[in-house]
């Protein structure tokens, strides 16, 4: 149960995702990451990886009834598509460029705007020690 301004509610939600990637420069990918064959500054330019993910989250109207989410900001479902390019300069440093498109099942209010979808460009620099 979740507690909000409208009281306690048993809230149901579910979701799923499908993700995949391909290392364009041919290196192997493992759970430990990508090890560029030739890191930047050591005779190469690192490794490039294409990544894609689609996901969906289904939400329960009880989130509104319990006062956890405002009616204007609530939607029954959110679907996102993420396409990205990850550059591994070395095993310890990578830069991620991702375009994310999100669709809302219902219009939502964010500030003074009403949206049924939105797009974002995400850029992330990551160090691995």
C-alpha positions in Angstrom: 0.0 0.0 0.0 1.1 3.6 -0.7 0.1 6.6 1.4 -0.8 9.9 -0.1 -2.9 13.0 0.7 -6.0 11.1 -0.2 -5.2 8.2 2.2 -3.8 4.7 1.7 -4.2 2.8 -1.5 -3.2 -0.5 -2.9 -1.7 0.7 -6.2 -1.0 -1.6 -9.1 1.4 -1.0 -11.9 3.4 -3.0 -14.3 5.8 -2.5 -17.1 8.3 -4.1 -19.5 11.3 -3.2 -21.6 13.3 -4.7 -24.5 16.9 -3.5 -24.9 19.8 -4.4 -27.1 23.2 -3.1 -28.3 25.8 -3.7 -30.9 29.5 -2.8 -30.6 30.1 -1.2 -34.1 33.9 -1.5 -33.8 33.8 -5.3 -33.2 35.0 -5.6 -29.6 33.2 -8.1 -27.3 30.7 -6.8 -24.8 30.3 -8.4 -21.4 28.6 -7.5 -18.1 31.9 -5.8 -17.2 31.5 -3.5 -20.2 33.3 -2.9 -23.4 37.1 -3.0 -23.6 38.3 -1.0 -26.6 40.9 -2.9 -28.7 42.8 0.4 -29.1 42.0 3.1 -26.5 42.4 6.8 -27.3 46.0 7.9 -26.9 47.2 4.3 -27.3 47.0 4.0 -31.1 43.3 4.1 -31.5 40.0 6.0 -31.0 38.2 3.6 -28.6 35.1 1.7 -29.3 31.6 2.7 -30.5 28.4 1.0 -29.4 24.8 1.5 -30.7 22.1 0.9 -28.1 18.3 0.8 -28.3 15.6 0.4 -25.7 11.8 0.4 -25.8 9.8 0.4 -22.5 6.3 0.8 -21.3 4.9 1.5 -17.8 1.2 1.0 -17.1 -0.1 3.0 -14.1 -3.2 2.6 -11.8 -5.8 5.4 -11.4 -5.5 4.8 -7.6 -2.3 6.9 -7.7 -4.6 9.9 -8.2 -7.3 8.8 -5.7 -4.6 8.4 -3.0 -3.3 11.9 -3.8 0.2 10.6 -4.8 -0.1 12.0 -8.3 -2.1 15.1 -9.4 -4.8 14.4 -11.9 -3.3 16.8 -14.4 0.0 15.0 -14.3 -1.4 11.5 -14.5 -1.5 9.2 -17.5 -2.5 5.5 -17.8 0.7 4.5 -19.6 4.1 5.8 -20.7 6.0 4.4 -23.6 9.6 5.4 -24.3 12.0 4.8 -27.2 15.7 5.4 -26.5 18.4 5.3 -29.3 21.9 5.9 -28.3 25.6 5.9 -29.3 28.1 5.1 -26.6 31.8 6.0 -27.2 34.3 4.1 -25.0 37.5 6.2 -25.1 39.0 3.6 -22.9 37.7 0.9 -20.5 37.6 3.6 -17.8 35.9 6.5 -19.7 32.9 6.7 -21.9 30.5 9.3 -23.3 26.9 8.4 -24.0 24.6 10.3 -26.4 21.0 9.2 -26.3 17.8 10.5 -27.9 14.7 9.6 -25.9 11.2 9.9 -27.3 8.3 9.4 -24.7 4.6 9.1 -25.5 1.9 9.5 -22.9 -1.4 7.7 -23.2 -3.2 10.8 -22.0 -2.2 14.5 -22.1 -0.3 15.6 -19.0 0.4 19.0 -17.6 4.0 20.0 -16.8 4.1 23.6 -15.6 1.9 25.6 -17.9 2.4 23.2 -20.9 0.2 20.3 -21.8 2.0 17.4 -23.5 1.2 14.1 -25.1 4.9 13.4 -25.8 8.3 14.8 -25.3 11.8 14.4 -26.6 15.1 14.6 -24.8 18.8 14.5 -25.7 20.9 13.0 -22.9 24.6 13.3 -22.8 26.5 11.5 -20.0 30.2 11.3 -19.2 31.1 8.3 -17.1 34.3 7.2 -15.4 34.7 3.6 -14.3 37.2 2.8 -11.5 
